[in-house]
Amino acid sequence: MPTVRVVGEPDHDTCGGLVHAVAARLTGGPQARGVRLDFTELVMIGSSGLSALLMALRHTRAADGRLRR
């Protein structure tokens, strides 16, 4: 399962990259039915980061995939 690392403090300027990274990993063929999120280097998450996670979840569900941690 492809992994996306969430690092530091996702904010308004960086959240688009998080959503894009998740969406890009869902286009890798049949084995890319889900994405694993790695939060080991996450410092803090605010409203922008939570919004990005919800957008990533919507992309994942639209692709009939799973979002895991």
C-alpha positions as CSV (number, residue, x, y, z in Angstrom):
1,M,0.0,0.0,0.0
2,P,1.5,3.4,-1.0
3,T,2.4,5.7,1.9
4,V,2.1,9.5,2.3
5,R,4.2,11.1,5.1
6,V,2.5,14.0,6.9
7,V,5.3,16.1,8.3
8,G,5.4,19.2,10.6
9,E,2.3,21.4,10.8
10,P,0.2,21.2,7.6
11,D,-1.2,24.6,6.9
12,H,-3.0,26.5,4.1
13,D,0.1,26.6,1.9
14,T,1.0,22.9,2.2
15,C,-2.4,21.1,2.4
16,G,-2.9,21.1,-1.3
17,G,0.3,19.0,-1.6
18,L,-1.1,16.5,0.9
19,V,-4.4,16.1,-1.0
20,H,-2.5,15.8,-4.3
21,A,-0.1,13.2,-3.0
22,V,-3.0,11.0,-1.8
23,A,-4.9,11.4,-5.1
24,A,-1.7,10.6,-7.1
25,R,-1.2,7.4,-5.3
26,L,-4.7,6.2,-6.0
27,T,-4.0,6.2,-9.8
28,G,-1.3,3.5,-9.6
29,G,-3.4,0.6,-10.8
30,P,-5.4,-2.1,-9.0
31,Q,-2.9,-2.5,-6.2
32,A,-3.4,1.2,-5.3
33,R,-6.8,0.7,-3.7
34,G,-5.7,2.6,-0.6
35,V,-3.2,4.9,0.9
36,R,-1.5,4.7,4.2
37,L,-0.8,8.0,6.1
38,D,2.3,8.2,8.2
39,F,1.9,10.7,11.0
40,T,5.2,9.9,12.9
41,E,6.6,13.3,12.1
42,L,3.4,15.3,12.5
43,V,3.9,18.1,15.0
44,M,0.4,19.7,15.1
45,I,-2.7,19.8,12.9
46,G,-5.1,22.7,12.7
47,S,-8.3,23.3,10.7
48,S,-6.5,23.5,7.3
49,G,-4.8,20.1,8.0
50,L,-8.1,18.5,9.1
51,S,-9.8,19.9,6.0
52,A,-7.1,18.4,3.8
53,L,-7.5,15.0,5.5
54,L,-11.2,15.1,4.8
55,M,-10.5,16.0,1.1
56,A,-8.0,13.1,0.9
57,L,-10.7,10.8,2.4
58,R,-13.2,11.9,-0.2
59,H,-10.7,11.3,-3.0
60,T,-10.0,7.8,-1.6
61,R,-13.7,6.9,-1.2
62,A,-14.4,8.1,-4.7
63,A,-11.7,5.7,-6.0
64,D,-13.4,2.9,-3.9
65,G,-10.2,2.8,-1.8
66,R,-9.2,3.0,1.8
67,L,-7.3,5.5,3.8
68,R,-5.3,4.0,6.7
69,R,-2.9,5.3,9.3
